[in-house]
């Protein structure tokens, strides 16, 4: 049996591609799934962090339905962004050498950013920003969120310890970064009408 002449290389290549695609999607979605489990205690965690970082807390409570809706919106943004980045990478690779290099330079930081925005947004949502306003502010702080997300992702590479610590780090650090974004940009937030 000749591996190349029987088309085995194509089947093997597709299997490798699908394996890596599933691994990447699992890696990307793991932190979002864990964030979902933090959902119902997120306001309590935020209260404690606000008290320790700025000395006071915001008296604002959201029904769980609003939290879930906002998480679904940012999960959708992450999924659509990932698909668009994959399409960009596919078309960029049509340009010999430079296309692949451009795709590498652009896609990896953008994907790292997209995996981190879900952890920064809950605080901005709590402060009353719409999803679009929150995304614009996070985009202005692209590198801060990208490096924060990179550290959280690297923690996930440590078996067991990192799998437990990485998402917890991401939740706490995301709230602290959102507080920092608010104070650095002196953004005026309006509380939502209850």
SERO-4910 file (N, C-alpha, C, O; in steps of 0.05 Angstrom, whole numbers):
BEGIN
 pado doro    nc1    nc2    nc3   cac1   cac2   cac3    cc1    cc2    cc3    oc1    oc2    oc3
  Unk    A     17    -24      0      0      0      0     18     25      0     34     29     18
  Unk    A     15     41    -20     30     65    -23     14     88    -11     -8     95    -20
  Unk    A     25    101     10     11    122     25      4    146      8    -18    156     10
  Unk    A     22    154     -9     18    178    -26      0    172    -49    -18    188    -55
  Unk    A      4    150    -63    -12    145    -88    -41    138    -82    -58    142    -99
  Unk    A    -47    128    -58    -74    121    -51    -90    145    -40   -113    141    -31
  Unk    A    -78    168    -39    -92    192    -29    -91    193      2   -105    209     14
  Unk    A    -75    175     14    -73    175     43    -63    201     55    -70    208     77
  Unk    A    -46    214     40    -34    239     51    -56    260     54    -55    276     73
  Unk    A    -76    261     36    -98    281     38   -115    275     63   -122    293     78
  Unk    A   -122    249     66   -138    242     89   -123    247    115   -135    257    134
  Unk    A    -98    240    116    -81    245    139    -79    275    145    -82    284    168
  Unk    A    -76    292    124    -74    321    128   -100    332    139   -100    350    156
  Unk    A   -122    322    128   -148    332    138   -153    324    167   -163    340    183
  Unk    A   -145    300    174   -147    291    202   -130    308    221   -139    316    242
  Unk    A   -106    315    213    -89    332    229   -101    360    231   -102    371    253
  Unk    A   -111    371    209   -123    397    209   -148    398    228   -150    416    244
  Unk    A   -165    378    226   -189    377    243   -181    374    272   -193    387    289
  Unk    A   -161    358    278   -152    355    305   -143    382    317   -151    390    339
  Unk    A   -126    396    302   -116    422    311   -139    443    313   -139    459    331
  Unk    A   -158    442    294   -181    460    295   -197    456    320   -205    475    334
  Unk    A   -203    430    326   -218    424    351   -202    432    376   -213    442    395
  Unk    A   -176    427    376   -159    434    399   -159    464    403   -161    474    426
  Unk    A   -157    480    381   -157    509    384   -184    519    393   -185    536    411
  Unk    A   -205    509    382   -232    517    390   -237    510    420   -249    525    434
  Unk    A   -227    487    428   -230    479    456   -214    497    475   -224    505    496
  Unk    A   -190    504    466   -173    522    482   -186    549    484   -185    561    506
  Unk    A   -197    559    462   -209    586    462   -235    586    479   -239    604    494
  Unk    A   -251    565    477   -276    565    490   -274    557    520   -293    563    535
  Unk    A   -253    544    528   -250    536    556   -254    559    576   -269    557    595
  Unk    A   -240    581    571   -241    603    589   -269    615    589   -279    624    610
  Unk    A   -283    616    567   -310    626    565   -329    608    581   -348    618    594
  Unk    A   -325    583    578   -343    564    593   -339    567    623   -358    567    638
  Unk    A   -314    570    632   -309    574    660   -321    601    669   -331    603    691
  Unk    A   -319    622    652   -331    647    659   -361    644    664   -372    657    681
  Unk    A   -374    627    648   -402    622    652   -408    611    680   -428    619    692
  Unk    A   -390    594    691   -394    583    717   -389    604    739   -399    602    761
  Unk    A   -373    625    733   -369    647    752   -392    667    750   -394    685    767
  Unk    A   -410    664    731   -430    683    725   -446    692    749   -450    716    754
  Unk    A   -456    673    765   -474    680    787   -459    692    811   -472    703    829
  Unk    A   -433    689    812   -418    701    834   -401    725    825   -385    736    840
  Unk    A   -405    733    800   -388    754    788   -392    781    802   -373    795    806
  Unk    A   -417    787    809   -422    813    823   -409    813    850   -399    834    859
  Unk    A   -410    791    864   -397    789    891   -367    792    888   -354    806    904
  Unk    A   -355    778    868   -326    781    863   -319    809    857   -299    820    867
  Unk    A   -335    822    839   -330    850    831   -332    868    855   -315    886    858
  Unk    A   -352    864    873   -354    881    897   -328    879    914   -318    900    923
  Unk    A   -318    855    918   -294    852    934   -270    865    921   -254    878    935
  Unk    A   -268    862    895   -245    874    881   -247    905    881   -227    918    885
  Unk    A   -271    915    877   -275    944    878   -267    956    905   -253    976    907
  Unk    A   -275    942    926   -268    951    953   -238    951    957   -227    969    969
  Unk    A   -225    930    948   -196    928    952   -180    946    934   -158    955    941
  Unk    A   -190    952    910   -175    969    891   -181    998    894   -163   1015    895
  Unk    A   -207   1006    895   -214   1034    895   -227   1043    922   -233   1066    925
  Unk    A   -231   1024    940   -240   1031    967   -270   1033    970   -280   1037    992
  Unk    A   -285   1029    949   -315   1030    950   -326   1012    929   -312   1004    910
  Unk    A   -351   1005    932   -364    989    912   -389   1003    901   -400   1021    913
  Unk    A   -395    995    877   -419   1006    864   -443    990    873   -443    966    873
  Unk    A   -464   1004    881   -489    990    888   -505    986    863   -522   1003    856
  Unk    A   -500    964    850   -514    958    825   -517    927    823   -498    913    825
  Unk    A   -541    918    820   -547    890    817   -560    885    790   -578    900    782
  Unk    A   -552    864    777   -564    856    751   -578    830    755   -569    812    769
  Unk    A   -601    826    741   -612    800    741   -595    780    725   -582    789    706
  Unk    A   -595    755    732   -578    736    718   -583    735    688   -565    729    672
  Unk    A   -608    740    680   -615    740    651   -599    761    635   -590    755    613
  Unk    A   -594    785    647   -578    805    634   -549    796    631   -537    801    611
  Unk    A   -539    784    652   -511    774    651   -508    753    629   -489    754    614
  Unk    A   -527    735    628   -525    714    608   -527    726    580   -512    718    562
  Unk    A   -546    745    576   -549    757    550   -523    771    541   -515    769    518
  Unk    A   -511    786    560   -486    800    553   -463    780    547   -448    785    528
  Unk    A   -462    758    562   -441    738    556   -445    725    529   -426    719    514
  Unk    A   -471    721    521   -477    709    495   -468    728    473   -457    720    453
  Unk    A   -473    754    477   -464    774    457   -434    773    454   -424    773    431
  Unk    A   -419    773    475   -390    773    473   -379    746    463   -358    745    451
  Unk    A   -393    724    469   -385    698    458   -390    699    428   -373    688    412
  Unk    A   -411    711    419   -417    714    390   -396    731    377   -386    724    355
  Unk    A   -388    753    390   -367    770    379   -341    754    376   -327    757    356
  Unk    A   -334    739    396   -310    722    395   -311    702    373   -291    698    359
  Unk    A   -334    688    370   -336    668    349   -335    681    321   -321    671    304
  Unk    A   -350    702    317   -350    716    291   -322    727    285   -312    725    263
  Unk    A   -309    739    305   -282    749    302   -263    728    294   -245    732    277
  Unk    A   -265    705    307   -248    682    301   -252    672    272   -232    667    258
  Unk    A   -277    670    264   -282    662    236   -271    682    216   -259    674    196
  Unk    A   -275    708    222   -264    728    204   -234    727    203   -222    731    181
  Unk    A   -221    723    226   -192    720    226   -182    696    211   -162    697    197
  Unk    A   -197    674    213   -189    650    198   -192    655    167   -176    646    152
  Unk    A   -214    669    160   -217    676    131   -195    694    122   -184    691    100
  Unk    A   -188    714    139   -165    732    132   -140    716    128   -124    720    109
  Unk    A   -135    697    147   -111    681    145   -111    664    119    -90    662    106
  Unk    A   -134    653    112   -136    637     88   -129    654     63   -113    645     46
  Unk    A   -141    677     61   -136    694     38   -108    706     38    -96    710     17
  Unk    A    -98    713     62    -71    724     63    -50    704     55    -30    711     43
  Unk    A    -55    678     60    -36    657     52    -36    653     22    -18    638     13
  Unk    A    -54    665      7    -52    663    -22    -29    680    -33    -20    675    -55
  Unk    A    -20    699    -17      3    716    -25     28    701    -16     31    696      8
  Unk    A     45    693    -34     69    677    -26     86    691     -5     90    716     -7
  Unk    A     95    677     14    113    685     35    102    708     52     97    704     76
  Unk    A     99    731     41     90    754     57     62    751     68     56    761     89
  Unk    A     45    738     53     18    734     62     16    717     87      2    724    106
  Unk    A     32    695     88     32    679    112     45    693    135     35    690    158
  Unk    A     65    709    130     78    725    151     59    746    162     57    750    186
  Unk    A     44    760    144     25    780    152      3    767    168     -6    778    189
  Unk    A     -7    744    159    -28    730    174    -19    723    202    -34    726    221
  Unk    A      6    713    204     17    706    231     18    730    249     11    728    273
  Unk    A     28    752    238     31    777    254      4    788    263      1    799    284
  Unk    A    -17    785    246    -43    797    251    -61    779    267    -74    788    286
  Unk    A    -63    754    260    -83    736    270    -78    729    300    -97    730    316
  Unk    A    -54    722    307    -49    712    334    -55    734    355    -69    728    374
  Unk    A    -45    759    352    -52    779    373    -82    785    374    -93    789    395
  Unk    A    -95    785    350   -124    791    350   -140    769    364   -159    775    378
  Unk    A   -132    744    359   -146    722    372   -142    722    402   -160    716    418
  Unk    A   -118    728    410   -112    730    439   -129    753    452   -140    749    473
  Unk    A   -131    775    438   -148    797    447   -177    788    450   -190    794    470
  Unk    A   -187    775    429   -215    766    430   -221    747    453   -243    747    463
  Unk    A   -202    730    460   -207    712    483   -206    727    510   -216    716    529
  Unk    A   -195    751    511   -194    765    536   -216    785    541   -221    792    564
  Unk    A   -230    793    520   -251    814    524   -274    806    541   -286    822    555
  Unk    A   -280    780    541   -302    770    558   -297    773    588   -316    774    603
  Unk    A   -272    776    595   -266    778    624   -265    807    633   -267    813    656
  Unk    A   -261    826    614   -260    854    620   -288    866    619   -294    885    634
  Unk    A   -304    856    601   -331    867    596   -350    867    620   -365    886    623
  Unk    A   -351    846    637   -371    847    658   -370    872    676   -390    882    684
  Unk    A   -346    882    681   -344    907    697   -354    931    682   -369    947    692
  Unk    A   -347    932    656   -357    955    640   -387    953    636   -400    974    635
  Unk    A   -398    929    634   -427    926    633   -440    935    659   -460    949    659
  Unk    A   -427    928    681   -437    936    707   -437    966    710   -454    977    724
  Unk    A   -418    979    697   -416   1008    699   -436   1022    679   -438   1047    679
  Unk    A   -450   1006    663   -471   1018    646   -465   1021    617   -480   1033    602
  Unk    A   -442   1011    607   -436   1014    579   -451    993    562   -455    971    571
  Unk    A   -458   1002    538   -470    983    519   -447    964    509   -424    969    514
  Unk    A   -455    943    496   -435    924    485   -417    938    465   -393    933    466
  Unk    A   -428    955    448   -411    969    428   -392    988    441   -369    990    433
  Unk    A   -402   1004    461   -384   1023    475   -362   1008    490   -339   1016    490
  Unk    A   -370    986    502   -350    970    517   -329    959    498   -305    960    504
  Unk    A   -337    949    475   -318    939    455   -299    961    445   -275    956    442
  Unk    A   -310    985    440   -293   1007    431   -272   1014    451   -249   1019    444
  Unk    A   -280   1015    477   -261   1022    498   -239   1000    500   -216   1006    504
  Unk    A   -248    975    498   -228    953    500   -210    953    476   -186    947    478
  Unk    A   -220    961    452   -203    962    428   -182    984    431   -160    980    421
  Unk    A   -189   1006    445   -169   1027    450   -147   1017    468   -124   1027    468
  Unk    A   -153    997    484   -133    985    503   -125    957    493   -123    938    509
  Unk    A   -122    954    467   -117    928    454    -93    913    467    -96    890    474
  Unk    A    -71    927    469    -47    913    479    -48    905    508    -38    884    516
  Unk    A    -61    922    524    -65    915    553    -81    889    555    -74    871    570
  Unk    A   -104    888    540   -121    865    542   -108    841    529   -111    818    538
  Unk    A    -93    845    507    -79    823    494    -59    810    513    -58    785    515
  Unk    A    -42    826    527    -22    815    545    -35    801    569    -26    780    578
  Unk    A    -57    813    579    -72    800    601    -82    773    592    -80    753    607
  Unk    A    -94    772    569   -105    747    558    -83    727    552    -87    703    557
  Unk    A    -60    736    543    -38    718    538    -28    704    563    -23    680    563
  Unk    A    -26    719    585    -18    708    610    -38    687    620    -31    665    629
  Unk    A    -64    694    618    -85    675    625    -84    650    608    -88    627    618
  Unk    A    -79    653    582    -76    630    564    -52    613    570    -53    588    569
  Unk    A    -30    626    577     -5    611    583     -9    595    609      2    573    612
  Unk    A    -24    607    628    -29    592    653    -44    566    647    -41    546    661
  Unk    A    -61    566    627    -77    542    620    -59    519    610    -68    496    609
  Unk    A    -35    526    602    -17    505    592     -4    488    614      8    467    609
  Unk    A     -8    498    639      3    483    662    -19    463    671    -40    472    680
  Unk    A    -14    437    669    -35    418    676    -45    420    704    -29    427    722
  Unk    A    -70    416    708    -85    417    733    -83    444    748   -103    457    750
  Unk    A    -60    451    757    -56    477    771    -65    500    753    -80    517    762
  Unk    A    -56    501    729    -63    522    710    -92    522    702   -104    542    697
  Unk    A   -103    498    699   -130    495    691   -149    507    712   -171    517    705
  Unk    A   -141    506    737   -157    517    758   -150    547    763   -168    563    767
  Unk    A   -125    553    762   -116    580    768   -120    600    744   -127    623    749
  Unk    A   -117    590    720   -118    608    696   -145    623    694   -145    647    691
  Unk    A   -168    609    695   -193    623    693   -199    641    717   -210    663    713
  Unk    A   -190    633    740   -194    650    764   -177    675    761   -187    697    767
  Unk    A   -152    672    752   -135    696    747   -149    714    727   -150    738    730
  Unk    A   -160    702    706   -173    718    684   -197    734    694   -200    757    687
  Unk    A   -213    722    711   -236    736    722   -227    760    739   -236    782    736
  Unk    A   -209    755    758   -200    776    777   -184    797    762   -189    821    765
  Unk    A   -165    789    745   -148    808    731   -165    824    711   -160    848    706
  Unk    A   -185    811    698   -202    825    679   -217    848    693   -220    870    681
  Unk    A   -227    844    717   -241    865    732   -221    887    740   -228    911    737
  Unk    A   -198    880    749   -177    900    756   -169    916    732   -166    941    734
  Unk    A   -166    903    709   -159    918    684   -182    937    676   -177    959    668
  Unk    A   -207    928    678   -229    945    672   -230    969    690   -236    991    681
  Unk    A   -224    966    716   -223    989    734   -201   1007    725   -204   1032    726
  Unk    A   -178    996    718   -156   1013    708   -162   1028    682   -155   1051    679
  Unk    A   -176   1014    664   -185   1027    639   -203   1051    645   -200   1072    633
  Unk    A   -221   1047    664   -239   1068    671   -224   1092    683   -229   1115    675
  Unk    A   -205   1087    701   -191   1109    713   -171   1123    695   -168   1147    696
  Unk    A   -158   1107    677   -139   1119    658   -152   1137    638   -142   1159    632
  Unk    A   -174   1128    627   -188   1143    606   -207   1163    617   -219   1178    602
  Unk    A   -211   1162    643   -230   1180    656   -257   1179    641   -269   1200    635
  Unk    A   -266   1155    636   -291   1151    622   -313   1155    642   -313   1145    664
  Unk    A   -333   1171    634   -356   1175    651   -377   1154    644   -387   1152    622
  Unk    A   -383   1138    664   -402   1116    660   -429   1125    673   -429   1137    694
  Unk    A   -450   1118    659   -477   1123    671   -488   1096    679   -487   1076    664
  Unk    A   -499   1095    703   -511   1070    712   -537   1066    696   -551   1085    690
  Unk    A   -542   1041    690   -567   1034    675   -590   1039    694   -588   1037    718
  Unk    A   -613   1046    681   -637   1049    697   -647   1021    705   -649   1003    688
  Unk    A   -652   1018    730   -661    991    740   -689    986    733   -700    964    739
***
